[in-house]
């Protein structure tokens, strides 16, 4: 999985449409092997991002969890600490 795609499930507040779109964009970039498609591929690229974001939003709405929702600030602090330990 692309390291730039973050977990979006089970957070309070829930993932925003912007976060879902950003994850879909990262996924399509990874699969396509490019960050910016050519003009010939731009329509297919944009359509894929839109469709994946749409399906992802439905997935997030349908998922259930017995675990309590995670706090974004706490999870971000944990990630910063992991990065600090990894990269010094």
C-alpha positions as CSV (number, residue, x, y, z in Angstrom):
1,X,0.0,0.0,0.0
2,X,1.1,3.5,-0.7
3,X,2.5,5.1,2.5
4,X,0.6,8.3,1.7
5,X,-2.8,6.7,2.0
6,X,-4.0,6.9,5.5
7,X,-6.5,4.8,7.4
8,X,-9.9,6.6,7.2
9,X,-12.1,4.2,9.1
10,X,-13.2,4.6,12.7
11,X,-12.2,8.2,13.4
12,X,-14.1,10.9,15.3
13,X,-15.0,13.0,13.5
14,X,-15.4,10.8,10.4
15,X,-13.3,11.2,7.3
16,X,-14.1,14.2,5.2
17,X,-14.9,14.0,1.5
18,X,-11.5,15.8,0.9
19,X,-9.7,13.1,2.8
20,X,-11.5,10.4,0.8
21,X,-10.7,12.2,-2.5
22,X,-7.0,12.5,-1.5
23,X,-6.8,8.8,-0.7
24,X,-8.4,8.0,-4.0
25,X,-6.0,10.3,-5.9
26,X,-3.0,8.6,-4.2
27,X,-4.3,5.2,-5.1
28,X,-4.9,6.1,-8.8
29,X,-1.5,7.7,-9.0
30,X,0.1,4.6,-7.6
31,X,-1.7,2.2,-9.9
32,X,-1.2,4.4,-12.9
33,X,2.5,5.0,-12.1
34,X,2.2,8.7,-12.6
35,X,1.4,11.8,-10.6
36,X,0.1,13.7,-13.5
37,X,-1.6,12.0,-16.5
38,X,-1.0,13.0,-20.1
39,X,-3.8,14.9,-21.8
40,X,-4.8,11.7,-23.5
41,X,-5.3,9.9,-20.2
42,X,-6.6,12.8,-18.1
43,X,-10.3,12.0,-18.5
44,X,-9.8,8.3,-17.5
45,X,-7.6,9.3,-14.6
46,X,-10.1,11.8,-13.3
47,X,-13.0,9.4,-13.7
48,X,-11.1,6.7,-11.8
49,X,-10.4,9.1,-8.9
50,X,-14.0,10.1,-8.8
51,X,-15.3,6.5,-8.9
52,X,-12.9,5.3,-6.3
53,X,-13.7,8.2,-4.0
54,X,-17.4,7.4,-4.4
55,X,-17.0,3.7,-3.6
56,X,-14.6,4.5,-0.7
57,X,-17.2,6.8,0.8
58,X,-19.8,4.1,0.6
59,X,-17.4,1.6,2.2
60,X,-16.6,3.9,5.1
61,X,-20.4,4.5,5.7
62,X,-21.1,0.7,5.7
63,X,-18.2,-0.5,7.9
64,X,-18.9,-1.2,11.6
65,X,-16.5,-1.5,14.4
66,X,-16.8,-2.6,18.0
67,X,-13.7,-0.5,18.9
68,X,-14.2,3.1,20.1
69,X,-13.4,5.8,17.5
70,X,-9.8,6.9,17.3
71,X,-8.8,10.5,18.1
72,X,-7.1,12.2,15.2
73,X,-4.8,14.3,17.3
74,X,-3.6,11.3,19.3
75,X,-3.1,9.2,16.2
76,X,-1.1,12.0,14.5
77,X,1.1,12.4,17.6
78,X,1.8,8.6,17.5
79,X,2.7,8.9,13.9
80,X,5.1,11.8,14.5
81,X,6.8,9.9,17.3
82,X,7.2,6.8,15.1
83,X,8.7,9.1,12.4
84,X,11.0,10.8,14.9
85,X,12.3,7.4,16.1
86,X,12.7,6.1,12.5
87,X,14.4,9.1,11.0
88,X,15.9,10.7,14.1
